[in-house]
Amino acid sequence: MKDPVFQSLSTYREYPPEEMKQRAEAFYRELRRRRTVRDFSDRPVPKQVIDHCLLAAGTAPSGANMQPWHFAAVSDPEIKAKIRVAAEQEEQQFYREKAPQEWLDALAPLGTDEHKPFLETAPWLIAIFVQRHGVLPDGRSVKHYYALESVGIATGMLIAAVHQAGLASLTHTPSPMNFLNRLLGRPANERPFLLLVVGYPAEDAKVPVITKKPLEDIATFI
C-alpha cells in the first residue's frame, strides 16, 4: 500500500463575512430561478457547454475519491428516439399497472403521463450511471464505497451547472432503466441512476405552480 501524498491547499478562497452573506444569498436567488421543464426547444446546444457542465459534476466529492460515475451524453437523434421508445414502454406499465393510486394522485398536479416527447426534442440526454465497482487494468474489480451517495452529489452539481450555463433540465427516472445499458453500450458493473434532459425551454413552456418549503421546515439549528 502506497503512503498518501499531500500538498498545500492552494485553491481555497476566503471572503469577508459580509461578502460571504452576499454570495450565499446571490447563489440561493440564482438557484431559486431554476425550474424543472418538460417542454423543450430543439435548438442546438454546443458540446463545449455540456463538456464543462460534466467537468463541474466530476469535481464532486466521492467515497475514497473513487469517482464512481459515468455520464453518457447523447445528442444522436436515432439513439434519442430509441431511448424514448424504451422509456415510454416502461412508463406505460408504470402509469397503467405498477404505480399505486397514492403516487398517481401525487403526480396529478404536475400533469405527467407516459408520453415523453422531450426525450427526442431536447438536444441532449445525459444518462448518469453509478459504478457499483471499478475494474482495474488487470481485470480485477474494486468495490466502490458510498457509490450511490457520491453519484447523487455529482448529479446535483450537474443540475446546478446546467442552470448556471443558462439551460433547463428535467430529471427523468423510468423504472427500470436497464435499457440504457443496452442502448448506450455500458458495462454490467454500471447501473442507471438518472436520465437528465438538457436544453433550452420551449418558447411556450409552462411549469406548474408550486412552492418550496421555508427554512424552518427543512432545517434545524441546534
C-alpha positions as CSV (number, residue, x, y, z in Angstrom):
1,M,0.0,0.0,0.0
2,K,1.4,3.4,-1.0
3,D,1.8,6.2,1.5
4,P,-0.6,9.0,1.0
5,V,0.7,12.1,-0.8
6,F,-0.5,15.6,0.3
7,Q,0.0,19.1,-0.9
8,S,-0.8,22.5,0.4
9,L,-4.3,23.8,0.0
10,S,-3.9,26.5,-2.7
11,T,-7.4,26.7,-4.2
12,Y,-9.4,27.9,-1.1
13,R,-10.5,31.5,-1.2
14,E,-11.9,33.2,1.9
15,Y,-14.3,36.2,1.7
16,P,-15.1,38.8,4.3
17,P,-18.3,37.9,6.3
18,E,-20.4,40.5,4.6
19,E,-19.3,39.3,1.1
20,M,-19.9,35.7,2.2
21,K,-23.5,36.6,3.1
22,Q,-24.0,38.4,-0.2
23,R,-22.6,35.5,-2.2
24,A,-24.7,32.9,-0.3
25,E,-27.8,34.9,-0.9
26,A,-27.0,35.5,-4.6
27,F,-26.4,31.8,-5.2
28,Y,-29.7,31.0,-3.5
29,R,-31.5,33.5,-5.6
30,E,-29.9,32.1,-8.8
31,L,-30.9,28.5,-7.9
32,R,-34.4,29.7,-6.9
33,R,-35.0,30.6,-10.6
34,R,-34.3,27.0,-11.6
35,R,-37.4,25.1,-12.7
36,T,-37.9,21.6,-14.0
37,V,-39.0,21.9,-17.6
38,R,-41.0,19.3,-19.7
39,D,-41.4,21.5,-22.8
40,F,-38.0,21.8,-24.6
41,S,-36.9,23.6,-27.7
42,D,-34.9,21.6,-30.3
43,R,-32.3,24.5,-30.5
44,P,-28.8,23.0,-30.5
45,V,-26.6,23.4,-27.5
46,P,-22.8,23.5,-28.1
47,K,-21.0,20.4,-26.9
48,Q,-18.4,22.6,-25.2
49,V,-21.1,23.7,-22.8
50,I,-22.0,20.2,-21.9
51,D,-18.3,19.3,-21.6
52,H,-17.8,21.9,-18.9
53,C,-21.0,21.1,-17.1
54,L,-19.8,17.5,-16.9
55,L,-16.4,18.6,-15.8
56,A,-18.1,20.5,-13.0
57,A,-20.0,17.5,-12.0
58,G,-16.8,15.5,-11.9
59,T,-15.4,17.7,-9.2
60,A,-17.9,16.3,-6.7
61,P,-16.5,14.6,-3.6
62,S,-16.8,10.8,-3.6
63,G,-16.0,7.9,-1.2
64,A,-12.2,7.4,-1.2
65,N,-12.1,9.6,-4.3
66,M,-13.3,6.6,-6.4
67,Q,-15.4,8.8,-8.6
68,P,-18.0,6.0,-9.2
69,W,-19.9,7.8,-12.0
70,H,-20.2,7.7,-15.8
71,F,-22.1,10.3,-17.8
72,A,-23.2,9.2,-21.3
73,A,-24.2,12.4,-23.2
74,V,-26.5,11.6,-26.1
75,S,-27.2,14.0,-29.0
76,D,-27.7,11.4,-31.8
77,P,-31.3,11.7,-32.9
78,E,-31.6,7.9,-33.7
79,I,-30.4,6.9,-30.2
80,K,-32.6,9.5,-28.5
81,A,-35.6,8.1,-30.5
82,K,-34.7,4.6,-29.2
83,I,-34.4,5.8,-25.7
84,R,-37.9,7.4,-26.0
85,V,-39.5,4.2,-27.2
86,A,-37.9,2.2,-24.4
87,A,-38.7,4.7,-21.7
88,E,-42.3,5.1,-22.8
89,Q,-42.8,1.4,-22.7
90,E,-41.7,1.3,-19.0
91,E,-43.7,4.4,-18.2
92,Q,-46.8,3.0,-19.7
93,Q,-46.6,0.0,-17.4
94,F,-45.9,2.3,-14.5
95,Y,-48.9,4.6,-15.0
96,R,-51.3,1.8,-16.0
97,E,-50.2,-1.1,-13.8
98,K,-47.4,-0.6,-11.3
99,A,-48.0,2.8,-9.7
100,P,-50.1,2.9,-6.5
101,Q,-53.1,5.3,-6.6
102,E,-51.5,7.4,-3.9
103,W,-48.4,8.0,-6.1
104,L,-50.6,8.8,-9.2
105,D,-52.6,11.3,-7.0
106,A,-49.3,13.0,-6.0
107,L,-48.3,13.3,-9.7
108,A,-51.6,14.5,-10.9
109,P,-51.0,18.3,-10.2
110,L,-47.8,18.1,-12.3
111,G,-49.7,16.8,-15.3
112,T,-47.3,14.0,-16.1
113,D,-48.1,10.8,-18.0
114,E,-46.4,8.1,-20.0
115,H,-45.8,10.3,-23.1
116,K,-42.2,11.7,-23.1
117,P,-41.6,13.7,-26.3
118,F,-38.9,15.7,-24.6
119,L,-36.6,12.7,-24.9
120,E,-36.4,13.4,-28.7
121,T,-36.9,17.1,-28.7
122,A,-34.2,18.2,-26.3
123,P,-30.8,18.4,-27.8
124,W,-29.0,16.5,-25.1
125,L,-29.9,13.5,-22.9
126,I,-27.3,12.7,-20.2
127,A,-27.6,9.2,-18.8
128,I,-25.9,9.0,-15.4
129,F,-24.6,5.7,-14.3
130,V,-23.4,4.6,-10.9
131,Q,-20.5,2.2,-10.9
132,R,-21.1,-0.4,-8.2
133,H,-17.4,-1.5,-8.5
134,G,-14.5,-0.4,-10.6
135,V,-12.4,-2.5,-13.0
136,L,-8.6,-2.5,-12.7
137,P,-6.4,-2.7,-15.7
138,D,-5.7,-6.4,-14.9
139,G,-9.5,-7.1,-14.9
140,R,-9.9,-7.3,-11.1
141,S,-12.8,-5.5,-9.5
142,V,-12.5,-3.0,-6.7
143,K,-15.5,-2.1,-4.6
144,H,-16.8,1.5,-4.6
145,Y,-17.9,2.7,-1.2
146,Y,-20.7,5.2,-0.9
147,A,-21.2,5.0,-4.6
148,L,-24.9,5.9,-4.7
149,E,-24.3,8.9,-2.4
150,S,-21.4,10.1,-4.4
151,V,-23.3,9.9,-7.7
152,G,-26.2,11.8,-6.1
153,I,-23.9,14.6,-5.1
154,A,-22.4,14.8,-8.6
155,T,-25.8,14.8,-10.2
156,G,-26.9,17.7,-8.0
157,M,-23.8,19.6,-9.1
158,L,-24.5,18.8,-12.7
159,I,-28.0,20.2,-12.4
160,A,-26.7,23.4,-10.9
161,A,-24.0,23.7,-13.6
162,V,-26.6,23.3,-16.4
163,H,-28.7,26.0,-14.8
164,Q,-25.7,28.3,-14.3
165,A,-24.9,27.9,-18.0
166,G,-28.4,29.2,-18.9
167,L,-30.1,25.9,-19.8
168,A,-33.1,24.0,-18.4
169,S,-33.2,20.4,-17.3
170,L,-35.5,17.6,-16.3
171,T,-34.7,14.6,-14.1
172,H,-36.3,11.5,-15.6
173,T,-36.3,8.1,-13.9
174,P,-38.3,5.5,-15.8
175,S,-38.2,2.3,-13.9
176,P,-36.5,0.0,-14.6
177,M,-33.8,1.8,-16.7
178,N,-31.7,-1.3,-17.7
179,F,-32.4,-0.4,-21.4
180,L,-29.9,2.4,-21.1
181,N,-27.1,-0.1,-20.6
182,R,-28.1,-1.9,-23.8
183,L,-28.7,1.2,-25.9
184,L,-25.6,3.1,-24.7
185,G,-23.2,0.1,-24.5
186,R,-22.5,0.5,-20.8
187,P,-20.9,-2.4,-18.9
188,A,-22.7,-4.6,-16.4
189,N,-20.9,-3.0,-13.4
190,E,-22.8,0.2,-14.1
191,R,-26.4,0.8,-13.1
192,P,-28.5,3.7,-14.5
193,F,-29.1,6.3,-11.8
194,L,-30.9,9.0,-13.7
195,L,-31.6,10.4,-17.1
196,L,-31.1,14.2,-17.3
197,V,-32.8,16.0,-20.2
198,V,-30.9,19.2,-21.1
199,G,-31.7,22.1,-23.4
200,Y,-33.4,25.4,-23.9
201,P,-37.0,25.6,-22.7
202,A,-39.6,25.9,-25.5
203,E,-40.9,29.5,-26.0
204,D,-44.3,28.4,-24.8
205,A,-43.0,26.3,-21.9
206,K,-45.2,26.2,-18.9
207,V,-44.4,25.0,-15.4
208,P,-46.8,24.0,-12.5
209,V,-47.4,26.5,-9.8
210,I,-45.6,25.1,-6.8
211,T,-43.9,26.4,-3.6
212,K,-40.8,25.3,-1.8
213,K,-40.7,24.6,1.9
214,P,-39.4,27.5,4.1
215,L,-36.2,27.3,6.0
216,E,-37.9,26.4,9.3
217,D,-39.4,23.3,7.6
218,I,-36.2,21.9,6.1
219,A,-33.6,22.8,8.7
220,T,-32.9,22.9,12.4
221,F,-30.2,24.8,14.2
222,I,-29.0,23.3,17.4
